[in-house]
Amino acid sequence: MKTSYWLAAACLAAALPAHAGFKPIEVQDQELSQLRGRYVMPGRIISFGIVMSSTWRNASGDLIGASSTLQIQQSTVQPQFYVTTINQAGNGSTPAQGTGNVIGGAGLGTGQGVTQVVRAAGDGNSAYNNVSINVSEANQAPVQVNNPGQALLSGQTITSSNAAGSVSVSALSGGVQMAIQASANQGNTLQQVAQGNVLQNTRLLGNSNLVNNLTQLNVVLQNNGPSTGALDCNLTTLNGLRNLKF
C-alpha cells in the first residue's frame, strides 16, 4: 500500500475521538431510501410546536374560525393540543346565497405529504393555504403560554358558530382536523394534520369571501449544543487530506 494511503488512514484515525460505547453498524440501502431532509441529534431539540389556524370571513364581515397549538419541550410529560375559537360579528347584513357549483375532488383527502387545494365557483373570493417551517436556535425553550385555550381530548370535537358559519375542531388519530362550513351556501374549508400529512382544502361557492388556512411548525434547537463524541470529527485534520488529493 502506498505511503499516502497509510497517512490518510492515520489522519482519519486521529480525527475520530476514542469512544468505547460507539459501535458502528451498516445501514442497508432500503433504510437509507426512507430518509428525507436533514437530521439533528435528538438532544439538541429543546422545543417543538405546531400552530394551526383556519378562518372564514364572508361578504358582510362576519368571521368564524379557530386556532390550535401544540408545544412539546423536554419537560413535557404528554403532548396536548389546545384550541381557541374565533368569532367576530360583521355589519349585520346577509350575504347573497351562493349559487356556484364545484364537482369532483373525492380523492383529495388521500394525498401523501402536503396537499393544498382551492376550488372556486364565485367572484371576488380570496383563499390562502400556507405551510411554513421555522427553525431557530436559543439557549432555552420558549416560555409556555399560561392560558393556551381549551384542551382538545382524544375523540373530542370543539365547535363554534355565528352568522359566517360553523367551525369544528376534532382530535384525530395522531393529529387534528379543522373544518368550517360557511352559511348561505358560501362554501367550506378543511385543514388536517395527521399521520405525517397536511391537507388544506377550500371550496368557494359564493362571492367576496376571504379564507385563510395556516399550518406552522416551530423547532427550537439548543444554541451551540454539544455534538456526540462518536460523530465529532476534527475538520482541521480532515482538511489536510486535500493536500494528498483525497
TIPA-148980 format. One record per residue (C-alpha): residue number from 1; x, y, z. Coordinates in Angstrom, 1 decimal. Last residue first. Example, Ala and Ser with C-alpha at 12.3 -4.5 7.8 and 13.67 -1.06 7.14 Angstrom:
<rs>
R     k     east    north       up
R     2     13.7     -1.1      7.1
R     1     12.3     -4.5      7.8
</rs>
This chain:
<rs>
R     k     east    north       up
R   246     -8.1     12.6     -1.3
R   245     -5.7     14.7     -3.2
R   244     -2.9     14.5     -0.5
R   243     -3.2     18.2      0.1
R   242     -6.9     17.7      0.5
R   241     -6.3     15.3      3.3
R   240     -5.3     18.2      5.5
R   239     -8.9     19.2      5.6
R   238     -9.6     16.1      7.6
R   237     -7.2     17.3     10.3
R   236     -8.9     20.6     10.5
R   235    -12.3     19.0     10.5
R   234    -11.6     17.1     13.7
R   233    -14.7     14.9     13.7
R   232    -17.4     14.7     16.4
R   231    -19.7     11.8     15.5
R   230    -18.8      9.4     18.3
R   229    -18.5     12.3     20.7
R   228    -22.0     13.5     20.1
R   227    -22.1     17.2     19.5
R   226    -22.6     19.7     22.3
R   225    -25.2     22.4     21.7
R   224    -24.1     25.7     20.4
R   223    -27.7     27.1     20.7
R   222    -30.1     24.3     21.6
R   221    -32.5     24.0     18.7
R   220    -36.0     25.4     18.5
R   219    -38.5     24.0     16.0
R   218    -41.7     25.7     15.0
R   217    -44.1     24.1     12.6
R   216    -46.8     26.3     11.1
R   215    -50.1     25.3      9.5
R   214    -52.2     28.1      8.1
R   213    -55.6     28.2      6.3
R   212    -57.1     31.5      5.4
R   211    -60.4     32.2      3.6
R   210    -61.8     35.6      2.5
R   209    -65.2     35.5      0.8
R   208    -66.4     38.1     -1.7
R   207    -68.9     35.8     -3.6
R   206    -70.4     32.3     -3.1
R   205    -69.4     28.7     -3.9
R   204    -65.9     28.5     -2.6
R   203    -64.3     25.1     -1.8
R   202    -61.1     25.1      0.3
R   201    -58.8     22.1      1.0
R   200    -55.7     22.2      3.2
R   199    -54.3     18.7      3.9
R   198    -51.0     18.0      5.8
R   197    -49.6     14.5      6.2
R   196    -47.3     12.9      8.8
R   195    -50.1     10.7     10.2
R   194    -52.3     13.8     10.8
R   193    -52.6     17.5     10.1
R   192    -55.9     18.5      8.7
R   191    -57.5     21.6      7.3
R   190    -60.9     21.7      5.7
R   189    -62.8     24.6      4.1
R   188    -66.4     25.2      3.1
R   187    -68.6     27.0      0.7
R   186    -70.8     30.2      0.6
R   185    -74.0     28.1      0.7
R   184    -75.7     30.8      2.9
R   183    -73.5     29.9      5.9
R   182    -69.9     28.7      5.7
R   181    -68.9     25.2      6.9
R   180    -65.5     25.3      8.5
R   179    -63.5     22.2      9.3
R   178    -60.3     21.9     11.4
R   177    -58.7     18.4     11.9
R   176    -56.0     17.5     14.4
R   175    -53.5     14.7     14.6
R   174    -52.3     11.2     15.6
R   173    -55.7      9.5     15.4
R   172    -57.9     12.5     15.0
R   171    -58.9     15.2     17.5
R   170    -61.6     17.4     16.1
R   169    -62.0     21.1     15.6
R   168    -65.4     22.3     14.3
R   167    -66.3     25.7     12.8
R   166    -69.8     27.0     11.9
R   165    -71.0     29.7      9.6
R   164    -70.5     33.4      9.0
R   163    -73.6     34.3     11.0
R   162    -72.1     32.7     14.1
R   161    -70.8     29.2     15.1
R   160    -68.5     27.4     17.5
R   159    -67.4     23.8     17.9
R   158    -64.9     21.6     19.8
R   157    -64.8     17.9     18.9
R   156    -63.4     15.2     21.3
R   155    -62.1     11.8     20.3
R   154    -58.9     12.3     22.2
R   153    -59.1     15.5     24.3
R   152    -58.6     19.0     22.9
R   151    -57.6     21.3     25.8
R   150    -59.3     24.6     25.7
R   149    -57.1     27.6     25.3
R   148    -53.4     28.4     25.7
R   147    -53.8     30.2     29.0
R   146    -50.4     30.4     30.7
R   145    -48.4     30.3     27.4
R   144    -45.2     28.3     27.9
R   143    -41.9     30.2     27.8
R   142    -39.7     29.4     24.9
R   141    -37.0     26.7     25.4
R   140    -33.6     27.8     26.5
R   139    -30.3     28.9     24.9
R   138    -31.9     29.6     21.6
R   137    -31.6     28.5     17.9
R   136    -34.3     28.8     15.3
R   135    -36.2     26.6     12.8
R   134    -39.4     27.8     11.3
R   133    -41.4     25.6      9.0
R   132    -44.3     27.0      7.0
R   131    -47.5     25.7      5.4
R   130    -49.9     28.2      3.8
R   129    -53.3     27.8      2.0
R   128    -54.8     31.2      1.1
R   127    -58.2     31.9     -0.4
R   126    -59.6     35.1     -1.8
R   125    -63.0     35.5     -3.4
R   124    -64.3     38.3     -5.6
R   123    -66.5     36.1     -7.8
R   122    -67.8     32.6     -7.3
R   121    -67.1     29.0     -8.4
R   120    -63.8     28.5     -6.6
R   119    -61.6     25.4     -5.9
R   118    -58.5     25.8     -3.7
R   117    -56.4     22.8     -3.0
R   116    -53.2     22.2     -0.9
R   115    -51.9     18.7     -0.3
R   114    -48.7     18.3      1.7
R   113    -47.2     14.8      2.2
R   112    -49.4     12.0      0.8
R   111    -52.8     12.5     -0.8
R   110    -55.9     10.6      0.1
R   109    -58.0     13.5      1.1
R   108    -58.1     14.9     -2.4
R   107    -59.7     11.7     -3.8
R   106    -63.3     12.9     -3.9
R   105    -62.3     16.1     -5.7
R   104    -65.2     16.2     -8.2
R   103    -67.7     19.0     -8.7
R   102    -67.9     22.6     -7.8
R   101    -71.1     24.5     -8.2
R   100    -71.7     28.2     -7.5
R    99    -75.0     29.7     -6.4
R    98    -74.1     31.2     -3.0
R    97    -76.9     32.9     -1.3
R    96    -76.4     36.7     -1.1
R    95    -74.7     37.8      2.1
R    94    -76.9     39.0      5.0
R    93    -76.2     42.4      6.6
R    92    -75.2     42.8     10.2
R    91    -72.0     44.7      9.7
R    90    -69.8     41.9     10.8
R    89    -69.7     39.9     14.0
R    88    -66.5     38.2     15.2
R    87    -65.9     34.6     16.4
R    86    -62.6     32.9     16.7
R    85    -62.3     29.6     18.6
R    84    -59.2     28.8     20.7
R    83    -58.0     25.2     20.9
R    82    -55.2     23.5     22.8
R    81    -53.4     20.3     21.7
R    80    -51.6     18.2     24.3
R    79    -48.3     16.3     24.2
R    78    -47.8     14.3     27.4
R    77    -45.0     14.7     30.0
R    76    -43.4     17.8     28.6
R    75    -40.1     18.7     30.3
R    74    -38.0     18.4     27.2
R    73    -40.5     20.6     25.4
R    72    -43.5     20.0     23.2
R    71    -45.9     22.8     22.1
R    70    -49.2     22.2     20.4
R    69    -51.4     25.0     19.3
R    68    -54.9     25.2     17.7
R    67    -56.6     28.1     16.1
R    66    -60.3     28.5     15.2
R    65    -62.6     30.2     12.7
R    64    -65.6     32.4     12.1
R    63    -65.6     36.0     10.8
R    62    -68.6     38.1      9.8
R    61    -67.6     40.9      7.5
R    60    -70.7     41.0      5.4
R    59    -69.0     39.5      2.4
R    58    -67.9     36.5      4.4
R    57    -64.8     36.0      6.6
R    56    -63.6     32.4      7.0
R    55    -60.7     31.4      9.3
R    54    -58.5     28.4      9.8
R    53    -55.5     28.2     12.2
R    52    -52.9     25.7     13.1
R    51    -49.7     26.2     15.2
R    50    -47.4     23.2     15.8
R    49    -44.5     23.2     18.3
R    48    -41.2     21.6     19.0
R    47    -38.8     22.7     21.8
R    46    -35.4     21.7     23.1
R    45    -34.1     19.9     20.0
R    44    -30.4     19.3     20.6
R    43    -30.8     16.0     22.5
R    42    -32.4     14.4     19.4
R    41    -29.3     14.9     17.3
R    40    -30.2     16.7     14.1
R    39    -31.5     15.4     10.7
R    38    -31.7     17.0      7.3
R    37    -34.3     16.0      4.7
R    36    -35.7     12.6      3.9
R    35    -34.6      9.1      4.9
R    34    -36.6      6.1      3.5
R    33    -34.1      5.1      0.9
R    32    -31.4      4.8      3.6
R    31    -33.4      2.0      5.2
R    30    -33.6      0.0      2.0
R    29    -30.0      0.7      1.2
R    28    -28.9     -1.0      4.5
R    27    -27.2      0.8      7.3
R    26    -24.0     -0.9      8.4
R    25    -23.2     -0.7     12.1
R    24    -20.8      1.5     14.0
R    23    -20.0      0.5     17.6
R    22    -19.5      3.6     19.8
R    21    -19.5      2.8     23.5
R    20    -15.8      3.0     24.0
R    19    -15.4      6.4     22.4
R    18    -11.9      7.5     21.3
R    17    -12.2     10.6     19.2
R    16    -12.1     10.5     15.4
R    15     -9.7     12.8     13.6
R    14     -6.6     10.9     14.7
R    13     -8.0      7.7     13.0
R    12     -8.7      9.7      9.8
R    11     -5.2     11.2      9.8
R    10     -3.7      7.7     10.3
R     9     -5.7      6.3      7.4
R     8     -4.6      9.1      5.2
R     7     -1.0      8.6      6.1
R     6     -1.3      4.9      5.3
R     5     -2.8      5.7      1.9
R     4     -0.1      8.2      1.2
R     3      2.6      5.6      2.0
R     2      1.3      3.5     -0.8
R     1      0.0      0.0      0.0
</rs>
